[in-house]
Amino acid sequence: MMSRPRTRCLMPLAIGFMCYSVSACAQEEQPAEQRKANDAMHVDEQIAWIYKDLAARLDVDASEITEETVRVVQWQSGAAGCPNPDMSYTMMITPGVLFLLRVDNDLHRYHSGANGKPFYCPADRAEAPAMGQGEEVM
């Protein structure tokens, strides 16, 4: 049986949780145009963004960049194949895309995870996909 002082302490907590639950359920669904803006980037948009980013990163013309491969992969964790040592990640298979691009003789990696936004992955942090090399997109 719970004593009165403990009940008084738990009551505000219970009421706060109930209010939070009701307000979360009452939130309206996002308008279609806003949902579309929040959707993952399409692979063509990802590639265009990567070319622009890599050209700026290396201070080269985008015409000097060639695609080695673009593959749909399954990453080993939420790190999308590029863990940062100062971070922790969900340990579950995560869908994404691996982009390998070449400038001169140097290979450059971009990864994308479940959110579909690509990012540059330095070679010293790059991990292989969880399941083989995935399916080639391009």
Secondary structure, 3 states (H helix, E strand, C coil): CCCHHHHHHHHHHHHHHHHHHHHHHHCCCCCHHHHHHHCCCCHHHHHHHHHHHHHHHHCCCHHHEEEEEEEEEEECCCCCCCCCCCCCCCCCCEEEEEEEEEECCEEEEEEECCCCCCEEECHHHCCCCCCCCCEECC
